Amino acid sequence: MRSTIVLLHRWTGLATALFLAVAGLTGTALTFRDELEALINPRLFVVGWQPGAAVDPVALRDRVQRAFPQARVDYMPFPRPGRSAMFYLMPQPNRSTGKAPPLVFDQVFIDPQTGAILGGRRWGALFDGWHFQRANIVPFIWRLHEALALPHPYGKIFFGLIALLWTFDCFIGFVLTLPRGRPLLQKWKPAWQIKARAAPYRRYLDLHRAFGLWLWALLLVLAWSSVMLNLRDVIYRPIMSIALPFEDSQPDRLPTPDYNPKIDWRAALTAGRREISGLSARENFSIRYEDSLWYRPALGAYLYRTHTSLDIRETGGGTDLWIDAQTGRLIRAQFERKGAAGDVVSEWLRALHTATVFGFGYRLLIAISGLVVAMLSITGIYIWWVKRRGRTARKRFPVAVSPHRLPTELG
């Protein structure tokens, strides 16, 4: 039985090692995504700030729409101190052909106090022809982390399957650390320790095993939340639905997208503010700040997002109000800390994965965990290589090489 588990751990680990090393290193970088963006692209992300001087967000959105008439500006952020306002551009389908011409930019940055356009970028495109795009360093790291920078949806599917194998391997690796014989705790204790003075193989084995044990619960959370983020509907939700109830998170899709809503942006914002104020009074929660307003043509609805005391995440908006784009009425309200148990658990997994809870200390822990994931992948390959070399030597020189001198702990 143990030999079978060893084989499963060996080949699952080898199949995922390089990909998890990439995910771990890029995840560490993305833990400080906002800081990196400001450091690499200060022209786009950093602005001066005077309290009370911000331009009305709807007016900012209208200005971007006039500057880019070939695009749809379906996302409107609310100004935050010291930050530029980032607007997403979507292709505008031609009314006669239905085809949408490609855009030069799909993100535009605006100074929220002056309304000046600071610049734009085509998200994730590290090269434009032969020209390196410095503005896209962080988005490209994101693409690597999320999908190995492969085309959508193939990259997300592939990385989702890698995450599924990683989840499976978390349990296999844990079982392999359990000692044979009694007393359990006394024999298990060395697996949690790193021997200070040891040969290279033993040192790497200790690093692989001890760090895997000490961070096991967190690594399992990262693995399973990766499945959720990449294969939510086909793997994660069907499995979690066995034990936990879920609710639909979005309005029903329209037969055809509605690109000309009856309710305009200002009316949608007014409706969203009215509804969130009423809900706050009835449900007894506080509204901390407005995050964004989206229009979703495929759903025929506006998504008004705020940050409230019912959010799990500490930054960004987690309270969602869906506003009907034809009537201005509230379709659905969603809160991260309220709702179906499966949805609440999912939001906790998302927040834990993205390090948006428990302050800077947890963010630092997630950054370290990314390095640990890369280290576990590299040491796992090294352990396999040493053992493979030993097995090959035994086959070639069965008498000269003693099996007792070769490592056997992990197969």
Secondary structure, DSSP 8 states (H G I E B T S, - for coil): -HHHHHHHHHHHHHHHHHHHHHHHHHHHHHTTHHHHHHHH-HHHHB----TT----HHHHHHHHHHH-TTEE--EEE---TTB-EEEE-EE---TTT------S-SEEEE-TTT--EEEEE-TT--EETTEE-GGGHHHHHHHHHHHTT--TTHHHHHHHHHHHHHHHHHHHHHHHHS-SSS-HHHHHGGGG---SS--HHHHHHHHHHHHHHHTHHHHHHHHHHHHHHHSIIIIIHHHHTTTS-----S----SS--SS-SS-HHHHHHHHHHHHHHHHHHHT--EEEEEEEEEETTTTEEEEEEEETT-SSSSS--EEEEEETTT--EEEEE-TTSS-HHHHHHHHHHHHHHT-SSHHHHHHHHHHHHHHHHHHHHHHHHHHHHHHHHHHHHHH-TTTS-GGGS--S--
